[in-house]
Amino acid sequence: MASRKQGLFTRMAMAVSKTAGEPVTFAIALLVVIVWAASGPIFGFGDTWQLVINTSTTIITFLMVFLIQASQNRDTEALQIKLDELINAVKGTNEALLDLEQLDEKELDRIRKVYLAKAEAARGNTADSSSPDDSI
């Protein structure tokens, strides 16, 4: 089995993504905004007061985009590998589907139409059946 050691960036990106999705993180962010808004009269709703929240949120958003995208890319790649393993392991599957993520939109649309037609045909075949388990 491969080593489970992850790089610093990967560990950090995963931790930040997980923490960002927690309710307590939302509550802290909301509290910061409330404190900032409440401090408006103290600072006379001046340009510096506005600049603090604008700059802070812009920097945090900018950095979070990259960290969350890194985590999302990693999760998507892991999921794709798991799906590829299932396709590979099940007899009778279409192994040409193993690398669909590498195809362009036109080719994906063509394959999608084939499977939509198969699904429609399957629903048409099961509509005549009296078994309740066959209906969707």
C-alpha positions as CSV (number, residue, x, y, z in Angstrom):
1,M,0.0,0.0,0.0
2,A,1.2,3.5,-0.8
3,S,2.5,5.8,2.0
4,R,-0.1,7.9,3.7
5,K,2.3,10.8,4.3
6,Q,0.8,14.0,2.9
7,G,2.5,17.2,2.0
8,L,2.2,20.3,4.2
9,F,0.0,22.1,1.7
10,T,-2.3,19.1,1.3
11,R,-2.7,18.7,5.1
12,M,-3.3,22.5,5.5
13,A,-5.8,22.7,2.6
14,M,-7.8,19.7,3.9
15,A,-7.8,21.2,7.5
16,V,-8.9,24.6,6.3
17,S,-11.6,23.2,4.0
18,K,-13.0,21.1,6.8
19,T,-12.9,24.0,9.3
20,A,-14.4,26.4,6.9
21,G,-17.5,24.2,6.6
22,E,-18.2,24.0,10.3
23,P,-21.1,25.9,11.9
24,V,-18.8,27.5,14.5
25,T,-16.7,29.0,11.7
26,F,-19.8,30.6,10.2
27,A,-20.7,31.9,13.7
28,I,-17.3,33.4,14.1
29,A,-17.5,35.1,10.7
30,L,-20.9,36.4,11.5
31,L,-19.7,37.7,14.9
32,V,-16.8,39.5,13.2
33,V,-19.2,41.2,10.8
34,I,-21.5,42.2,13.6
35,V,-18.6,43.7,15.6
36,W,-17.4,45.5,12.5
37,A,-20.9,46.9,11.8
38,A,-21.4,47.9,15.5
39,S,-18.0,49.8,15.5
40,G,-19.2,51.9,12.5
41,P,-20.5,54.8,14.7
42,I,-17.3,54.8,16.7
43,F,-15.2,55.3,13.6
44,G,-17.7,57.5,11.9
45,F,-18.4,55.0,9.1
46,G,-15.2,56.3,7.5
47,D,-13.2,55.1,4.6
48,T,-10.7,53.3,6.9
49,W,-13.5,51.5,8.7
50,Q,-14.9,50.3,5.3
51,L,-11.4,49.4,4.1
52,V,-10.8,47.1,7.0
53,I,-13.7,44.8,6.2
54,N,-13.3,45.0,2.4
55,T,-9.6,44.2,2.6
56,S,-10.0,41.4,5.2
57,T,-12.8,39.6,3.3
58,T,-11.0,40.0,-0.1
59,I,-7.8,38.5,1.3
60,I,-9.6,35.6,3.1
61,T,-11.7,34.9,0.0
62,F,-8.7,34.9,-2.3
63,L,-6.8,32.5,-0.2
64,M,-9.8,30.2,0.5
65,V,-10.5,29.8,-3.2
66,F,-7.2,28.1,-3.7
67,L,-7.2,26.0,-0.6
68,I,-10.8,24.8,-1.1
69,Q,-10.1,24.1,-4.8
70,A,-7.0,22.1,-3.9
71,S,-9.1,19.9,-1.5
72,Q,-11.9,19.6,-4.1
73,N,-9.5,18.5,-6.8
74,R,-8.0,15.9,-4.5
75,D,-11.4,14.6,-3.5
76,T,-12.6,14.5,-7.1
77,E,-9.5,12.6,-8.2
78,A,-9.9,10.1,-5.3
79,L,-13.5,9.6,-6.2
80,Q,-12.7,9.1,-9.9
81,I,-10.1,6.4,-9.0
82,K,-12.7,4.6,-6.8
83,L,-15.2,4.7,-9.7
84,D,-12.6,3.5,-12.1
85,E,-11.9,0.6,-9.8
86,L,-15.5,-0.3,-9.7
87,I,-15.9,-0.2,-13.4
88,N,-12.7,-2.3,-13.7
89,A,-13.8,-4.9,-11.1
90,V,-17.4,-5.5,-12.3
91,K,-17.7,-8.0,-15.2
92,G,-19.7,-6.7,-18.2
93,T,-19.0,-3.1,-17.6
94,N,-17.9,-0.8,-20.4
95,E,-14.2,-0.2,-19.7
96,A,-14.1,2.5,-22.3
97,L,-15.8,4.7,-19.7
98,L,-12.7,4.5,-17.4
99,D,-11.2,7.8,-18.6
100,L,-14.3,9.9,-19.4
101,E,-13.0,12.9,-17.4
102,Q,-10.3,13.2,-20.1
103,L,-12.7,13.6,-23.0
104,D,-14.0,16.9,-24.4
105,E,-17.5,18.2,-24.0
106,K,-18.6,17.1,-27.5
107,E,-17.6,13.4,-26.9
108,L,-19.1,13.5,-23.4
109,D,-22.4,14.7,-24.8
110,R,-22.4,11.9,-27.4
111,I,-21.8,9.3,-24.7
112,R,-24.4,10.9,-22.5
113,K,-27.0,10.6,-25.3
114,V,-26.3,6.9,-25.6
115,Y,-26.9,6.3,-21.9
116,L,-30.0,8.5,-21.9
117,A,-31.4,6.4,-24.7
118,K,-30.6,3.2,-22.8
119,A,-32.3,4.6,-19.7
120,E,-35.4,5.6,-21.7
121,A,-35.6,2.2,-23.3
122,A,-35.2,0.5,-19.9
123,R,-38.1,2.6,-18.5
124,G,-40.2,1.7,-21.5
125,N,-39.5,-2.0,-21.0
126,T,-40.3,-1.8,-17.2
127,A,-43.5,0.2,-17.8
128,D,-45.2,-3.0,-19.1
129,S,-44.0,-5.0,-16.1
130,S,-46.3,-5.3,-13.1
131,S,-43.5,-5.5,-10.5
132,P,-43.4,-2.4,-8.3
133,D,-39.6,-2.9,-7.8
134,D,-38.9,-2.1,-11.5
135,S,-40.4,1.4,-11.4
136,I,-38.4,4.5,-10.6
